Amino acid sequence: MPGYALGNFLIYVLLNTFTPGPGNILALNTATNYGWRKGRPLYLGIFTGYLLIQALAICFVLGLGSVLPNVLHYLKYVGAVYILWLALHIACSKLDSVERTQGRRASFSMGFLPQLVNVKIYFFSITALTGFITDYTMSPAALSGFGAFIVMMGVIATTTWIVLGVLLQRFYRSHYRVINIVLGLSLLECAWAMLH
């Protein structure tokens, strides 16, 4: 694989994993509301969702293209509805007091299930493999290695958003309404971009 192809693959992966998307915004919002400890199950759900979707993308690239294009087409609309719901939920959410959040935790399924309809991840994963890798190899081992790299970068990126959420928790509590509206509008842009 030529160095320029690998370099373009790395740039594409970095830009897509670190930009605000539904998973990163959900992680940031959870970190600011619940902190690291109470949010861990949700974060694990997001990470597990990344892994499952990457495995599905590899299967797609290796030969399931006759079934998945139709599924991906419909998932785009399901994903857009989910992102719209998430945008509204975040923009309109109220700040939970410390007393109200004690004893409550964000669940694994709250992080995992949204990833299944996050069409951005499907398209990103499939595009990363077909746009930069498959011209040079169709080896299941190589695709799995590149897929593992994509998952690792997704985990690092989301963890970065989580750390920012924890570090900015005090600031967030002072300005949560404006921040939540901006995050909600960012998600609306994600949904709009997904459909166009």
VOVO-584146 format. One line per field, with one value per residue (C-alpha): residue number from 1; residue in one letter; x, y, z. Coordinates in Angstrom, 3 decimals, padded with zeros to 6 digits. Each point is the difference from the previous one (the first is absolute). Layout:
BEGIN
balo = (NUM | ...)
mardren = (a | ...)
px = (X | ...)
py = (Y | ...)
pz = (Z | ...)
//
This chain:
BEGIN
balo = (1 | 2 | 3 | 4 | 5 | 6 | 7 | 8 | 9 | 10 | 11 | 12 | 13 | 14 | 15 | 16 | 17 | 18 | 19 | 20 | 21 | 22 | 23 | 24 | 25 | 26 | 27 | 28 | 29 | 30 | 31 | 32 | 33 | 34 | 35 | 36 | 37 | 38 | 39 | 40 | 41 | 42 | 43 | 44 | 45 | 46 | 47 | 48 | 49 | 50 | 51 | 52 | 53 | 54 | 55 | 56 | 57 | 58 | 59 | 60 | 61 | 62 | 63 | 64 | 65 | 66 | 67 | 68 | 69 | 70 | 71 | 72 | 73 | 74 | 75 | 76 | 77 | 78 | 79 | 80 | 81 | 82 | 83 | 84 | 85 | 86 | 87 | 88 | 89 | 90 | 91 | 92 | 93 | 94 | 95 | 96 | 97 | 98 | 99 | 100 | 101 | 102 | 103 | 104 | 105 | 106 | 107 | 108 | 109 | 110 | 111 | 112 | 113 | 114 | 115 | 116 | 117 | 118 | 119 | 120 | 121 | 122 | 123 | 124 | 125 | 126 | 127 | 128 | 129 | 130 | 131 | 132 | 133 | 134 | 135 | 136 | 137 | 138 | 139 | 140 | 141 | 142 | 143 | 144 | 145 | 146 | 147 | 148 | 149 | 150 | 151 | 152 | 153 | 154 | 155 | 156 | 157 | 158 | 159 | 160 | 161 | 162 | 163 | 164 | 165 | 166 | 167 | 168 | 169 | 170 | 171 | 172 | 173 | 174 | 175 | 176 | 177 | 178 | 179 | 180 | 181 | 182 | 183 | 184 | 185 | 186 | 187 | 188 | 189 | 190 | 191 | 192 | 193 | 194 | 195 | 196)
mardren = (m | p | g | y | a | l | g | n | f | l | i | y | v | l | l | n | t | f | t | p | g | p | g | n | i | l | a | l | n | t | a | t | n | y | g | w | r | k | g | r | p | l | y | l | g | i | f | t | g | y | l | l | i | q | a | l | a | i | c | f | v | l | g | l | g | s | v | l | p | n | v | l | h | y | l | k | y | v | g | a | v | y | i | l | w | l | a | l | h | i | a | c | s | k | l | d | s | v | e | r | t | q | g | r | r | a | s | f | s | m | g | f | l | p | q | l | v | n | v | k | i | y | f | f | s | i | t | a | l | t | g | f | i | t | d | y | t | m | s | p | a | a | l | s | g | f | g | a | f | i | v | m | m | g | v | i | a | t | t | t | w | i | v | l | g | v | l | l | q | r | f | y | r | s | h | y | r | v | i | n | i | v | l | g | l | s | l | l | e | c | a | w | a | m | l | h)
px = (000.000 | 001.519 | 000.765 | -002.323 | -002.949 | 000.810 | 000.379 | -003.370 | -001.574 | 001.440 | -001.244 | -003.462 | -000.172 | 001.221 | -002.433 | -002.963 | 000.681 | 000.793 | -002.718 | -003.227 | -002.386 | -002.839 | 002.247 | 002.515 | -002.705 | -001.881 | 003.248 | 000.749 | -003.527 | 000.102 | 003.395 | -001.189 | -003.196 | 001.220 | 003.787 | 002.350 | -001.080 | -003.769 | 000.416 | 002.310 | -002.698 | -001.195 | 003.556 | 000.562 | -003.217 | 001.270 | 003.346 | -001.675 | -002.259 | 003.072 | 001.464 | -003.180 | -000.535 | 003.603 | -000.419 | -003.171 | 001.836 | 002.726 | -002.630 | -001.642 | 003.263 | 000.813 | -003.179 | -003.314 | -000.624 | -003.132 | -001.851 | 001.446 | -000.485 | -003.773 | 000.385 | 002.398 | -002.389 | -002.822 | 002.311 | 000.932 | -003.546 | -000.255 | 003.342 | -001.159 | -003.141 | 002.128 | 002.410 | -002.923 | -001.395 | 003.430 | 000.419 | -003.372 | 000.665 | 003.382 | -001.121 | -003.031 | 001.534 | 000.176 | 003.048 | -000.252 | 000.944 | 002.714 | -002.650 | -002.167 | 002.882 | 001.292 | -000.928 | -000.851 | 002.292 | -000.005 | -000.510 | 001.917 | -003.020 | -000.281 | 003.457 | -000.180 | -003.409 | 000.371 | 003.210 | -001.981 | -002.001 | 002.869 | 000.305 | 003.018 | 002.065 | -001.154 | 000.791 | 003.247 | 001.196 | -000.979 | 001.421 | 003.285 | 000.481 | -001.250 | 001.458 | 003.502 | 000.702 | -001.753 | 001.924 | 003.077 | -001.343 | -003.180 | 001.643 | -002.357 | 002.977 | 001.053 | -003.551 | -000.395 | 003.250 | -001.094 | -003.432 | 001.616 | 001.933 | -003.241 | -001.622 | 003.056 | -000.121 | -003.739 | 000.624 | 002.827 | -002.128 | -003.043 | 002.194 | 001.373 | -003.567 | -000.715 | 003.090 | -000.999 | -003.455 | 001.437 | 002.501 | -002.638 | -002.682 | 000.059 | -000.129 | -002.784 | -002.075 | 000.213 | -000.898 | -001.852 | -002.953 | 002.148 | 002.332 | -002.889 | -001.605 | 003.309 | 000.452 | -003.580 | 000.544 | 003.216 | -002.005 | -002.603 | 002.816 | 001.130 | -003.512 | -000.260 | 003.390 | -000.960 | -003.116 | 001.649)
py = (000.000 | 003.343 | 002.521 | 002.631 | -002.437 | -000.851 | 003.708 | 000.824 | -002.891 | 001.362 | 003.539 | -001.298 | -002.109 | 002.829 | 002.535 | -002.341 | -001.299 | 003.318 | 002.177 | 000.373 | -002.786 | -001.603 | -002.339 | 002.690 | 002.505 | -002.615 | -000.859 | 003.680 | 000.643 | -003.073 | 000.998 | 003.505 | -001.257 | -003.172 | 000.134 | -002.863 | -002.621 | 000.121 | 000.225 | -003.015 | -002.489 | 002.394 | 000.558 | -003.753 | -000.277 | 002.590 | -001.791 | -003.398 | 001.523 | 001.271 | -003.503 | -001.684 | 002.502 | -000.334 | -003.786 | 000.479 | 002.379 | -002.578 | -002.659 | 002.401 | 000.691 | -003.710 | -000.927 | 000.773 | 002.963 | -001.519 | 000.217 | 002.986 | 002.838 | -000.174 | -000.216 | 002.944 | 002.032 | -000.433 | 000.345 | 003.457 | 001.196 | -001.849 | 001.524 | 003.497 | -000.370 | -001.202 | 002.920 | 002.449 | -001.533 | 000.173 | 003.649 | 000.947 | -001.993 | 001.653 | 003.533 | -000.153 | -001.959 | 001.560 | -000.074 | -002.892 | 000.914 | -001.997 | -001.466 | -001.184 | -001.682 | -001.843 | -003.643 | 000.395 | -001.179 | 000.210 | -003.552 | -002.158 | -000.172 | 003.816 | 000.049 | -003.190 | 000.121 | 003.481 | -001.130 | -002.655 | 002.711 | 002.484 | -000.132 | 002.334 | -002.842 | -002.510 | 002.325 | 001.141 | -003.572 | -001.318 | 003.069 | -000.215 | -003.604 | 000.253 | 003.439 | -000.586 | -003.694 | -002.396 | 001.210 | -001.483 | -002.990 | -001.980 | -002.213 | -000.617 | 000.339 | 003.352 | 001.360 | -001.143 | 001.752 | 003.258 | -000.454 | -000.443 | 003.225 | 001.832 | -001.308 | 001.007 | 003.530 | 000.181 | -000.979 | 002.543 | 002.758 | -000.706 | -000.246 | 003.441 | 001.372 | -001.722 | 001.533 | 003.432 | -000.530 | -000.916 | 002.890 | 002.513 | -001.277 | 003.085 | 002.371 | -002.098 | 000.194 | 003.807 | 000.234 | -003.248 | 001.548 | 001.708 | -002.992 | -002.457 | 002.130 | 000.181 | -003.787 | -000.556 | 002.255 | -001.902 | -003.212 | 001.575 | 000.770 | -003.655 | -001.170 | 002.515 | -001.046 | -003.672 | 000.519 | 002.177)
pz = (000.000 | -001.023 | 002.710 | -001.453 | 000.143 | 003.614 | 000.814 | -001.542 | 001.901 | 003.275 | -000.706 | -000.889 | 003.171 | 002.252 | -001.437 | 000.226 | 003.493 | 001.690 | -001.545 | 001.961 | -000.849 | 001.934 | 002.025 | 000.926 | 000.923 | 002.042 | 001.825 | 000.673 | 001.246 | 002.255 | 001.408 | 000.828 | 001.650 | 001.706 | 000.029 | -000.815 | 002.514 | -000.508 | -003.771 | -000.419 | -001.057 | -002.706 | -001.245 | -000.144 | -002.016 | -002.486 | -000.334 | -000.439 | -002.639 | -001.884 | 000.063 | -001.228 | -002.809 | -001.143 | -000.115 | -002.065 | -002.338 | -000.559 | -000.768 | -002.429 | -001.769 | -000.148 | -001.809 | 001.634 | -002.288 | -001.475 | 003.338 | 001.850 | -002.510 | 000.486 | 003.759 | 000.027 | -002.136 | 002.532 | 002.996 | -001.268 | 000.684 | 003.304 | 000.957 | -000.957 | 002.138 | 002.914 | -000.402 | -000.115 | 003.197 | 001.643 | -001.094 | 001.463 | 003.181 | 000.575 | -000.958 | 002.319 | 002.863 | 003.416 | 002.182 | 002.437 | 003.508 | 001.697 | 002.302 | -002.916 | -001.837 | 003.061 | -000.311 | -003.714 | -002.720 | -003.733 | -001.275 | -002.466 | -002.317 | -000.034 | -001.601 | -002.070 | -001.672 | -001.525 | -001.701 | -001.888 | -001.786 | -000.289 | -003.766 | 000.113 | 001.484 | -002.615 | -002.882 | 001.574 | 000.605 | -003.419 | -001.759 | 001.920 | -001.101 | -003.586 | -000.664 | 001.303 | 000.661 | -002.385 | -003.062 | 001.652 | 001.921 | 000.581 | 002.606 | 002.941 | 002.356 | -001.495 | -000.015 | 003.608 | 000.929 | -001.605 | 001.581 | 003.420 | -000.584 | -000.837 | 003.206 | 002.042 | -001.441 | 000.731 | 003.612 | 000.344 | -001.549 | 002.166 | 003.094 | -000.878 | -000.097 | 003.349 | 001.624 | -001.314 | 001.484 | 003.397 | -000.035 | -001.055 | 002.371 | 002.265 | -003.005 | -001.500 | 003.159 | -000.191 | -003.706 | -000.705 | -001.872 | -002.665 | -000.290 | -000.367 | -002.709 | -001.901 | 000.341 | -001.161 | -003.023 | -000.777 | -000.038 | -002.293 | -002.422 | 000.238 | -000.911 | -002.850 | -001.422 | 000.247 | -002.120 | -002.679)
//
